[in-house]
Amino acid sequence: MTTDTSLLDHSDSALESAQATSGLNRSQFLRNGAKGGIALVAGGTMLGQVTGISFASSGGVSDNSTLQAAYAAESLAVFVYSAIIKNFHSFKHPKLKDLDYFKAALKNEQDHKAFLGKALASKTPTGLQLKIPSSALTSGHALLKTGVALETAFVQTYLGAVETLSSAELKTIAAKVATNEASHLSFIMDQFSGNAVLPSLPATGTVPDAAKALSPFIPNLLPRLEAAGFPHA
């Protein structure tokens, strides 16, 4: 299958400046803020710090750090589902099924991202460079395999956030999002392998665990999380 290069190396839609073409470099990363949050730093200039919610810290990972990472993951989800819909009929072996599902899933991810953006308000991070590796575009099978990996990471991370978040309100929201993401994972698993049944007790994961899975899609994500002080990143 011919790779559609229009799917590769796109920046987040929030970037409408020179950052949109230059992406992020080693001088741009997430760093601990003075109040225990993390900020996106570009060339030494602080672009935004997470504040505005009753954030707390548990197990070495602050609630605001988790929200920053979640926003990055949801930005990727919106990006990937948008690309799938745009090129839906070009994927073969197997052909993708149920375009309406992918459109509905995209709406879910947009809702998640919008909620996180509202929570972070003017402190929402910018400058996220997002891409889909060419290996994920070689066939319908490769794309579905990638979808399983991404949705697995999303489910595990939100479930893990229920354990690590200190805010009771955020714990509830994380559980709700995990439930929604599990429905996405079940659907894609069914298309990929014919088995839509998830484990009786799905595994949980940490933000650094998810970062390892997402790093091919969000360049330099692991170094940013390490700079932000995530344990075991």
DRENPA-3360 file (N, C-alpha, C; in nm, 2 decimals, always signed):
BEGIN
1 = MTTDTSLL = +0.08/-0.12/+0.00/+0.00/+0.00/+0.00/+0.09/+0.12/+0.00 ~ +0.05/+0.22/-0.08/+0.13/+0.35/-0.08/+0.10/+0.43/+0.04 ~ +0.21/+0.47/+0.11/+0.19/+0.55/+0.23/+0.15/+0.69/+0.19 ~ +0.04/+0.74/+0.26/-0.01/+0.87/+0.24/+0.07/+0.96/+0.33 ~ +0.17/+1.03/+0.27/+0.26/+1.12/+0.35/+0.18/+1.23/+0.42 ~ +0.06/+1.26/+0.38/-0.01/+1.36/+0.44/-0.05/+1.33/+0.59 ~ -0.04/+1.20/+0.62/-0.07/+1.15/+0.76/+0.05/+1.17/+0.85 ~ +0.17/+1.20/+0.80/+0.29/+1.19/+0.87/+0.34/+1.33/+0.92;
9 = DHSDSALE = +0.40/+1.33/+1.04/+0.47/+1.45/+1.09/+0.38/+1.58/+1.09 ~ +0.26/+1.57/+1.13/+0.17/+1.69/+1.14/+0.18/+1.74/+1.28 ~ +0.18/+1.87/+1.30/+0.17/+1.93/+1.43/+0.03/+1.94/+1.48 ~ +0.01/+1.96/+1.61/-0.12/+1.98/+1.66/-0.18/+2.11/+1.61 ~ -0.31/+2.11/+1.59/-0.38/+2.22/+1.52/-0.37/+2.35/+1.60 ~ -0.33/+2.34/+1.73/-0.32/+2.46/+1.81/-0.20/+2.55/+1.76 ~ -0.11/+2.49/+1.69/+0.01/+2.56/+1.64/-0.02/+2.63/+1.51 ~ -0.02/+2.76/+1.51/-0.05/+2.83/+1.38/+0.06/+2.93/+1.37;
17 = SAQATSGL = +0.18/+2.89/+1.40/+0.30/+2.98/+1.40/+0.41/+2.90/+1.34 ~ +0.53/+2.96/+1.36/+0.65/+2.89/+1.31/+0.67/+2.75/+1.37 ~ +0.61/+2.74/+1.49/+0.63/+2.61/+1.56/+0.56/+2.50/+1.48 ~ +0.47/+2.53/+1.40/+0.39/+2.43/+1.33/+0.48/+2.35/+1.23 ~ +0.58/+2.42/+1.18/+0.67/+2.35/+1.09/+0.80/+2.31/+1.15 ~ +0.84/+2.38/+1.26/+0.97/+2.34/+1.32/+0.95/+2.23/+1.42 ~ +0.83/+2.21/+1.47/+0.81/+2.10/+1.57/+0.89/+2.13/+1.70 ~ +0.92/+2.03/+1.78/+0.99/+2.05/+1.90/+1.13/+2.00/+1.89;
25 = NRSQFLRN = +1.22/+2.06/+1.96/+1.36/+2.02/+1.96/+1.40/+1.99/+2.10 ~ +1.53/+1.96/+2.12/+1.57/+1.92/+2.26/+1.56/+2.03/+2.36 ~ +1.55/+2.15/+2.32/+1.53/+2.26/+2.41/+1.39/+2.28/+2.45 ~ +1.30/+2.21/+2.40/+1.16/+2.22/+2.43/+1.11/+2.10/+2.50 ~ +1.07/+2.11/+2.63/+1.03/+2.00/+2.70/+0.95/+2.04/+2.82 ~ +0.89/+1.95/+2.89/+0.81/+1.98/+3.01/+0.90/+1.98/+3.13 ~ +0.88/+2.08/+3.21/+0.97/+2.10/+3.32/+0.89/+2.13/+3.45 ~ +0.94/+2.09/+3.57/+0.88/+2.12/+3.69/+0.86/+2.27/+3.71;
33 = GAKGGIAL = +0.74/+2.31/+3.75/+0.71/+2.45/+3.77/+0.74/+2.49/+3.92 ~ +0.73/+2.61/+3.95/+0.76/+2.66/+4.09/+0.66/+2.61/+4.19 ~ +0.54/+2.58/+4.14/+0.43/+2.54/+4.23/+0.41/+2.39/+4.22 ~ +0.50/+2.32/+4.17/+0.49/+2.17/+4.16/+0.42/+2.12/+4.04 ~ +0.38/+2.21/+3.95/+0.32/+2.17/+3.82/+0.43/+2.15/+3.72 ~ +0.39/+2.14/+3.59/+0.49/+2.13/+3.49/+0.45/+2.23/+3.38 ~ +0.55/+2.28/+3.31/+0.53/+2.38/+3.21/+0.60/+2.34/+3.08 ~ +0.55/+2.38/+2.97/+0.61/+2.36/+2.84/+0.71/+2.47/+2.82;
41 = VAGGTMLG = +0.84/+2.43/+2.80/+0.94/+2.53/+2.78/+1.00/+2.52/+2.64 ~ +1.00/+2.63/+2.57/+1.05/+2.64/+2.43/+1.17/+2.74/+2.43 ~ +1.29/+2.69/+2.41/+1.40/+2.78/+2.40/+1.41/+2.87/+2.53 ~ +1.37/+2.82/+2.64/+1.38/+2.89/+2.77/+1.26/+2.97/+2.80 ~ +1.17/+2.98/+2.71/+1.05/+3.06/+2.74/+0.93/+2.98/+2.78 ~ +0.88/+3.01/+2.90/+0.77/+2.93/+2.95/+0.64/+2.96/+2.88 ~ +0.57/+2.86/+2.82/+0.45/+2.88/+2.75/+0.33/+2.86/+2.83 ~ +0.33/+2.79/+2.93/+0.21/+2.77/+3.01/+0.23/+2.67/+3.13;
49 = QVTGISFA = +0.18/+2.70/+3.24/+0.18/+2.61/+3.36/+0.04/+2.58/+3.40 ~ +0.03/+2.45/+3.44/-0.10/+2.40/+3.48/-0.14/+2.45/+3.62 ~ -0.25/+2.53/+3.62/-0.31/+2.57/+3.75/-0.46/+2.58/+3.73 ~ -0.53/+2.61/+3.84/-0.67/+2.64/+3.82/-0.76/+2.53/+3.87 ~ -0.71/+2.41/+3.91/-0.79/+2.30/+3.97/-0.74/+2.27/+4.10 ~ -0.81/+2.20/+4.19/-0.76/+2.16/+4.32/-0.66/+2.05/+4.30 ~ -0.55/+2.08/+4.25/-0.45/+1.98/+4.22/-0.38/+1.94/+4.35 ~ -0.33/+1.81/+4.36/-0.26/+1.77/+4.47/-0.15/+1.67/+4.42;
57 = SSGGVSDN = -0.08/+1.61/+4.51/+0.03/+1.52/+4.47/+0.01/+1.39/+4.54 ~ +0.03/+1.28/+4.47/+0.02/+1.14/+4.53/+0.12/+1.05/+4.46 ~ +0.20/+0.99/+4.54/+0.29/+0.89/+4.49/+0.40/+0.95/+4.40 ~ +0.43/+1.08/+4.42/+0.54/+1.14/+4.34/+0.49/+1.20/+4.21 ~ +0.37/+1.18/+4.18/+0.31/+1.24/+4.05/+0.20/+1.33/+4.08 ~ +0.21/+1.46/+4.04/+0.11/+1.55/+4.08/-0.01/+1.54/+3.99 ~ -0.13/+1.58/+4.03/-0.25/+1.57/+3.95/-0.24/+1.65/+3.83 ~ -0.18/+1.77/+3.84/-0.17/+1.85/+3.72/-0.07/+1.79/+3.62;
65 = STLQAAYA = +0.03/+1.72/+3.66/+0.12/+1.65/+3.57/+0.04/+1.55/+3.49 ~ -0.05/+1.47/+3.56/-0.13/+1.37/+3.50/-0.22/+1.43/+3.39 ~ -0.28/+1.55/+3.42/-0.37/+1.61/+3.33/-0.29/+1.66/+3.21 ~ -0.17/+1.71/+3.23/-0.09/+1.75/+3.11/-0.06/+1.63/+3.02 ~ -0.03/+1.52/+3.08/+0.00/+1.40/+3.00/-0.13/+1.35/+2.93 ~ -0.24/+1.36/+3.00/-0.37/+1.31/+2.94/-0.40/+1.40/+2.82 ~ -0.38/+1.53/+2.83/-0.41/+1.62/+2.72/-0.32/+1.58/+2.60 ~ -0.20/+1.55/+2.62/-0.11/+1.50/+2.51/-0.17/+1.38/+2.45;
73 = AESLAVFV = -0.21/+1.28/+2.53/-0.27/+1.16/+2.48/-0.40/+1.18/+2.40 ~ -0.48/+1.27/+2.45/-0.61/+1.29/+2.38/-0.59/+1.37/+2.25 ~ -0.48/+1.46/+2.25/-0.45/+1.53/+2.13/-0.41/+1.42/+2.02 ~ -0.33/+1.32/+2.06/-0.29/+1.22/+1.97/-0.41/+1.14/+1.92 ~ -0.50/+1.11/+2.01/-0.62/+1.03/+1.98/-0.70/+1.10/+1.87 ~ -0.72/+1.23/+1.89/-0.80/+1.31/+1.80/-0.73/+1.31/+1.66 ~ -0.60/+1.33/+1.66/-0.52/+1.33/+1.54/-0.53/+1.20/+1.47 ~ -0.51/+1.09/+1.54/-0.52/+0.96/+1.47/-0.65/+0.93/+1.41;
81 = YSAIIKNF = -0.76/+0.94/+1.49/-0.89/+0.92/+1.44/-0.93/+1.01/+1.33 ~ -0.89/+1.13/+1.33/-0.91/+1.22/+1.22/-0.84/+1.17/+1.09 ~ -0.72/+1.12/+1.10/-0.65/+1.07/+0.99/-0.71/+0.95/+0.93 ~ -0.76/+0.86/+1.02/-0.83/+0.74/+0.98/-0.95/+0.77/+0.90 ~ -1.03/+0.86/+0.95/-1.16/+0.90/+0.88/-1.13/+0.96/+0.75 ~ -1.03/+1.05/+0.74/-0.99/+1.11/+0.62/-0.95/+1.01/+0.51 ~ -0.88/+0.91/+0.55/-0.83/+0.81/+0.45/-0.90/+0.67/+0.47 ~ -1.02/+0.67/+0.52/-1.08/+0.55/+0.56/-1.09/+0.44/+0.45;
89 = HSFKHPKL = -1.12/+0.48/+0.33/-1.14/+0.38/+0.22/-1.01/+0.34/+0.15 ~ -0.90/+0.40/+0.19/-0.77/+0.36/+0.13/-0.71/+0.25/+0.20 ~ -0.75/+0.21/+0.32/-0.69/+0.10/+0.39/-0.75/-0.03/+0.35 ~ -0.66/-0.12/+0.31/-0.69/-0.26/+0.26/-0.63/-0.36/+0.35 ~ -0.67/-0.49/+0.33/-0.61/-0.61/+0.39/-0.60/-0.60/+0.54 ~ -0.71/-0.59/+0.62/-0.85/-0.59/+0.56/-0.90/-0.45/+0.55 ~ -1.01/-0.43/+0.48/-1.07/-0.30/+0.47/-1.13/-0.27/+0.61 ~ -1.12/-0.14/+0.64/-1.18/-0.10/+0.77/-1.34/-0.10/+0.76;
97 = KDLDYFKA = -1.40/-0.13/+0.87/-1.54/-0.14/+0.87/-1.60/-0.03/+0.96 ~ -1.72/+0.01/+0.93/-1.81/+0.10/+1.02/-1.74/+0.24/+1.04 ~ -1.75/+0.32/+0.93/-1.70/+0.45/+0.94/-1.77/+0.53/+1.05 ~ -1.90/+0.50/+1.07/-1.98/+0.58/+1.17/-1.92/+0.56/+1.31 ~ -1.87/+0.44/+1.33/-1.80/+0.41/+1.46/-1.68/+0.51/+1.48 ~ -1.60/+0.51/+1.38/-1.48/+0.60/+1.39/-1.51/+0.74/+1.41 ~ -1.62/+0.79/+1.35/-1.66/+0.92/+1.36/-1.71/+0.95/+1.51 ~ -1.79/+0.85/+1.56/-1.83/+0.86/+1.70/-1.72/+0.86/+1.80;
105 = ALKNEQDH = -1.62/+0.77/+1.77/-1.50/+0.76/+1.86/-1.42/+0.89/+1.85 ~ -1.41/+0.95/+1.74/-1.35/+1.08/+1.73/-1.42/+1.19/+1.81 ~ -1.55/+1.19/+1.81/-1.62/+1.28/+1.89/-1.59/+1.26/+2.04 ~ -1.59/+1.13/+2.08/-1.55/+1.10/+2.22/-1.42/+1.17/+2.26 ~ -1.32/+1.14/+2.17/-1.18/+1.19/+2.20/-1.18/+1.34/+2.20 ~ -1.25/+1.41/+2.11/-1.26/+1.55/+2.11/-1.33/+1.60/+2.24 ~ -1.43/+1.53/+2.29/-1.49/+1.57/+2.41/-1.39/+1.56/+2.53 ~ -1.31/+1.45/+2.53/-1.21/+1.44/+2.64/-1.11/+1.55/+2.63;
113 = KAFLGKAL = -1.06/+1.58/+2.51/-0.96/+1.68/+2.49/-1.02/+1.82/+2.54 ~ -1.14/+1.84/+2.50/-1.21/+1.97/+2.53/-1.22/+1.99/+2.68 ~ -1.26/+1.88/+2.75/-1.27/+1.88/+2.89/-1.14/+1.92/+2.96 ~ -1.03/+1.85/+2.91/-0.90/+1.88/+2.97/-0.86/+2.02/+2.94 ~ -0.89/+2.06/+2.82/-0.85/+2.20/+2.78/-0.92/+2.30/+2.87 ~ -1.05/+2.27/+2.90/-1.13/+2.36/+2.98/-1.07/+2.37/+3.12 ~ -1.03/+2.25/+3.17/-0.98/+2.24/+3.31/-0.84/+2.32/+3.31 ~ -0.76/+2.31/+3.21/-0.63/+2.38/+3.21/-0.64/+2.52/+3.17;
121 = ASKTPTGL = -0.76/+2.56/+3.10/-0.78/+2.70/+3.06/-0.67/+2.75/+2.98 ~ -0.62/+2.87/+3.01/-0.52/+2.93/+2.93/-0.38/+2.87/+2.95 ~ -0.38/+2.77/+3.04/-0.25/+2.70/+3.07/-0.24/+2.57/+2.99 ~ -0.33/+2.55/+2.90/-0.33/+2.43/+2.82/-0.20/+2.42/+2.74 ~ -0.12/+2.31/+2.74/+0.01/+2.31/+2.67/-0.01/+2.32/+2.52 ~ +0.08/+2.39/+2.46/+0.09/+2.40/+2.31/+0.22/+2.34/+2.26 ~ +0.23/+2.33/+2.13/+0.36/+2.28/+2.07/+0.37/+2.13/+2.06 ~ +0.27/+2.06/+2.08/+0.28/+1.91/+2.06/+0.29/+1.88/+1.92;
129 = QLKIPSSA = +0.40/+1.80/+1.89/+0.42/+1.75/+1.75/+0.37/+1.61/+1.75 ~ +0.28/+1.58/+1.66/+0.21/+1.45/+1.65/+0.24/+1.39/+1.51 ~ +0.26/+1.26/+1.51/+0.28/+1.19/+1.38/+0.24/+1.05/+1.39 ~ +0.21/+0.99/+1.27/+0.18/+0.85/+1.27/+0.29/+0.78/+1.19 ~ +0.36/+0.69/+1.26/+0.48/+0.62/+1.19/+0.43/+0.55/+1.06 ~ +0.51/+0.55/+0.96/+0.48/+0.49/+0.83/+0.45/+0.34/+0.85 ~ +0.51/+0.28/+0.95/+0.48/+0.13/+0.97/+0.34/+0.11/+1.00 ~ +0.27/+0.21/+1.06/+0.13/+0.19/+1.09/+0.03/+0.20/+0.97;
137 = LTSGHALL = +0.09/+0.24/+0.86/+0.00/+0.27/+0.74/+0.01/+0.18/+0.63 ~ +0.09/+0.07/+0.65/+0.11/-0.02/+0.54/-0.01/-0.11/+0.50 ~ -0.10/-0.13/+0.59/-0.22/-0.21/+0.56/-0.33/-0.18/+0.67 ~ -0.45/-0.23/+0.64/-0.55/-0.22/+0.74/-0.52/-0.29/+0.87 ~ -0.45/-0.41/+0.85/-0.41/-0.49/+0.97/-0.31/-0.41/+1.05 ~ -0.21/-0.34/+0.99/-0.11/-0.26/+1.06/-0.18/-0.15/+1.14 ~ -0.27/-0.08/+1.07/-0.34/+0.03/+1.14/-0.42/-0.02/+1.26 ~ -0.50/-0.13/+1.24/-0.58/-0.18/+1.35/-0.49/-0.23/+1.47;
145 = KTGVALET = -0.37/-0.28/+1.44/-0.28/-0.32/+1.54/-0.23/-0.20/+1.62 ~ -0.21/-0.09/+1.55/-0.17/+0.03/+1.61/-0.28/+0.08/+1.70 ~ -0.40/+0.07/+1.65/-0.52/+0.12/+1.72/-0.53/+0.04/+1.85 ~ -0.51/-0.09/+1.85/-0.52/-0.17/+1.97/-0.41/-0.13/+2.07 ~ -0.29/-0.10/+2.02/-0.18/-0.06/+2.11/-0.22/+0.07/+2.18 ~ -0.27/+0.17/+2.10/-0.30/+0.30/+2.15/-0.41/+0.30/+2.25 ~ -0.52/+0.23/+2.21/-0.63/+0.23/+2.31/-0.60/+0.15/+2.43 ~ -0.52/+0.04/+2.42/-0.48/-0.03/+2.54/-0.40/+0.07/+2.63;
153 = AFVQTYLG = -0.31/+0.15/+2.58/-0.24/+0.24/+2.66/-0.33/+0.34/+2.72 ~ -0.43/+0.39/+2.65/-0.53/+0.49/+2.70/-0.61/+0.43/+2.82 ~ -0.66/+0.30/+2.80/-0.74/+0.24/+2.91/-0.65/+0.22/+3.03 ~ -0.53/+0.16/+3.01/-0.45/+0.13/+3.13/-0.41/+0.26/+3.20 ~ -0.38/+0.37/+3.13/-0.34/+0.49/+3.19/-0.45/+0.56/+3.27 ~ -0.57/+0.56/+3.21/-0.68/+0.62/+3.29/-0.72/+0.54/+3.41 ~ -0.71/+0.41/+3.40/-0.73/+0.32/+3.52/-0.62/+0.34/+3.62 ~ -0.50/+0.36/+3.58/-0.39/+0.39/+3.67/-0.41/+0.52/+3.74;
161 = AVETLSSA = -0.46/+0.62/+3.66/-0.48/+0.75/+3.72/-0.58/+0.75/+3.83 ~ -0.68/+0.65/+3.83/-0.77/+0.64/+3.94/-0.70/+0.61/+4.07 ~ -0.59/+0.54/+4.06/-0.51/+0.50/+4.18/-0.42/+0.62/+4.22 ~ -0.37/+0.70/+4.13/-0.27/+0.80/+4.16/-0.32/+0.94/+4.18 ~ -0.43/+0.97/+4.12/-0.49/+1.11/+4.14/-0.53/+1.13/+4.28 ~ -0.51/+1.25/+4.33/-0.55/+1.28/+4.47/-0.69/+1.34/+4.48 ~ -0.73/+1.41/+4.37/-0.86/+1.47/+4.37/-0.97/+1.37/+4.34 ~ -1.07/+1.36/+4.43/-1.18/+1.26/+4.42/-1.25/+1.29/+4.29;
169 = ELKTIAAK = -1.27/+1.42/+4.26/-1.34/+1.45/+4.13/-1.27/+1.40/+4.01 ~ -1.14/+1.42/+4.01/-1.06/+1.37/+3.90/-1.05/+1.22/+3.89 ~ -1.05/+1.15/+4.00/-1.06/+1.01/+4.00/-1.19/+0.96/+3.93 ~ -1.30/+1.02/+3.96/-1.43/+0.98/+3.90/-1.42/+1.01/+3.75 ~ -1.37/+1.12/+3.71/-1.36/+1.15/+3.57/-1.27/+1.05/+3.50 ~ -1.16/+1.02/+3.56/-1.06/+0.92/+3.50/-1.13/+0.79/+3.48 ~ -1.21/+0.74/+3.58/-1.28/+0.62/+3.57/-1.39/+0.62/+3.45 ~ -1.45/+0.74/+3.44/-1.55/+0.75/+3.33/-1.48/+0.74/+3.19;
177 = VATNEASH = -1.37/+0.81/+3.18/-1.30/+0.81/+3.05/-1.24/+0.67/+3.02 ~ -1.19/+0.60/+3.13/-1.14/+0.47/+3.11/-1.25/+0.38/+3.05 ~ -1.37/+0.39/+3.10/-1.49/+0.31/+3.06/-1.51/+0.34/+2.91 ~ -1.51/+0.47/+2.87/-1.53/+0.50/+2.73/-1.42/+0.45/+2.64 ~ -1.30/+0.46/+2.68/-1.19/+0.41/+2.60/-1.19/+0.26/+2.59 ~ -1.24/+0.19/+2.69/-1.25/+0.05/+2.68/-1.35/+0.01/+2.57 ~ -1.45/+0.09/+2.55/-1.54/+0.05/+2.44/-1.47/+0.07/+2.30 ~ -1.38/+0.17/+2.29/-1.31/+0.18/+2.17/-1.21/+0.06/+2.15;
185 = LSFIMDQF = -1.14/+0.03/+2.26/-1.05/-0.09/+2.25/-1.12/-0.21/+2.21 ~ -1.24/-0.24/+2.27/-1.32/-0.36/+2.23/-1.35/-0.36/+2.09 ~ -1.40/-0.25/+2.03/-1.44/-0.25/+1.89/-1.32/-0.27/+1.80 ~ -1.21/-0.21/+1.83/-1.09/-0.23/+1.74/-1.03/-0.37/+1.75 ~ -1.03/-0.42/+1.87/-0.99/-0.56/+1.89/-1.07/-0.66/+1.81 ~ -1.20/-0.63/+1.80/-1.29/-0.71/+1.72/-1.25/-0.71/+1.58 ~ -1.23/-0.59/+1.53/-1.18/-0.58/+1.39/-1.05/-0.64/+1.36 ~ -0.96/-0.63/+1.46/-0.82/-0.68/+1.44/-0.81/-0.83/+1.45;
193 = SGNAVLPS = -0.88/-0.88/+1.55/-0.86/-1.03/+1.58/-0.99/-1.11/+1.59 ~ -1.10/-1.04/+1.58/-1.23/-1.11/+1.60/-1.27/-1.14/+1.74 ~ -1.19/-1.08/+1.83/-1.22/-1.10/+1.98/-1.24/-0.96/+2.04 ~ -1.36/-0.93/+2.08/-1.39/-0.80/+2.14/-1.40/-0.81/+2.29 ~ -1.37/-0.92/+2.35/-1.39/-0.93/+2.50/-1.26/-0.89/+2.57 ~ -1.27/-0.80/+2.66/-1.15/-0.75/+2.73/-1.14/-0.84/+2.86 ~ -1.02/-0.83/+2.92/-1.00/-0.91/+3.04/-1.10/-0.88/+3.15 ~ -1.13/-0.98/+3.23/-1.22/-0.95/+3.34/-1.18/-0.84/+3.43;
201 = LPATGTVP = -1.05/-0.83/+3.46/-0.99/-0.72/+3.54/-0.88/-0.66/+3.45 ~ -0.91/-0.56/+3.37/-0.81/-0.50/+3.29/-0.69/-0.44/+3.37 ~ -0.57/-0.45/+3.31/-0.45/-0.40/+3.38/-0.45/-0.25/+3.39 ~ -0.39/-0.20/+3.49/-0.36/-0.06/+3.50/-0.22/-0.02/+3.46 ~ -0.20/+0.10/+3.43/-0.07/+0.15/+3.39/-0.04/+0.28/+3.44 ~ +0.08/+0.33/+3.42/+0.13/+0.46/+3.47/+0.15/+0.55/+3.35 ~ +0.16/+0.68/+3.38/+0.18/+0.77/+3.27/+0.32/+0.74/+3.20 ~ +0.42/+0.71/+3.27/+0.55/+0.67/+3.20/+0.53/+0.55/+3.12;
209 = DAAKALSP = +0.45/+0.45/+3.16/+0.42/+0.33/+3.08/+0.36/+0.37/+2.95 ~ +0.26/+0.46/+2.96/+0.19/+0.50/+2.84/+0.29/+0.58/+2.75 ~ +0.37/+0.66/+2.81/+0.47/+0.74/+2.73/+0.55/+0.65/+2.64 ~ +0.59/+0.54/+2.69/+0.68/+0.45/+2.62/+0.60/+0.40/+2.49 ~ +0.47/+0.37/+2.51/+0.39/+0.33/+2.40/+0.36/+0.44/+2.30 ~ +0.35/+0.56/+2.35/+0.31/+0.67/+2.27/+0.43/+0.75/+2.21 ~ +0.55/+0.72/+2.26/+0.66/+0.80/+2.21/+0.69/+0.80/+2.06 ~ +0.65/+0.69/+1.99/+0.67/+0.69/+1.84/+0.57/+0.79/+1.78;
217 = FIPNLLPR = +0.47/+0.83/+1.85/+0.37/+0.92/+1.79/+0.38/+1.07/+1.84 ~ +0.45/+1.08/+1.96/+0.48/+1.21/+2.02/+0.63/+1.22/+2.05 ~ +0.70/+1.27/+1.95/+0.85/+1.27/+1.97/+0.89/+1.34/+2.09 ~ +0.99/+1.29/+2.16/+1.05/+1.35/+2.28/+0.96/+1.34/+2.40 ~ +0.85/+1.26/+2.40/+0.76/+1.26/+2.51/+0.83/+1.21/+2.63 ~ +0.91/+1.10/+2.62/+0.97/+1.04/+2.74/+1.07/+1.14/+2.80 ~ +1.16/+1.21/+2.73/+1.24/+1.31/+2.79/+1.17/+1.42/+2.86 ~ +1.05/+1.46/+2.80/+0.97/+1.56/+2.87/+0.92/+1.51/+3.00;
225 = LEAAGFPH = +0.87/+1.39/+3.01/+0.82/+1.34/+3.13/+0.93/+1.32/+3.23 ~ +1.05/+1.27/+3.19/+1.16/+1.26/+3.28/+1.19/+1.40/+3.34 ~ +1.19/+1.50/+3.26/+1.22/+1.63/+3.31/+1.12/+1.68/+3.40 ~ +0.99/+1.63/+3.38/+0.88/+1.68/+3.47/+0.88/+1.60/+3.60 ~ +0.97/+1.50/+3.61/+0.98/+1.44/+3.74/+0.90/+1.31/+3.76 ~ +0.84/+1.26/+3.65/+0.77/+1.13/+3.67/+0.86/+1.02/+3.71 ~ +0.82/+0.95/+3.82/+0.91/+0.84/+3.86/+0.91/+0.72/+3.76 ~ +1.03/+0.66/+3.75/+1.04/+0.54/+3.66/+1.01/+0.58/+3.52;
233 = A = +1.02/+0.70/+3.47/+1.00/+0.74/+3.33/+1.11/+0.69/+3.25;
% end
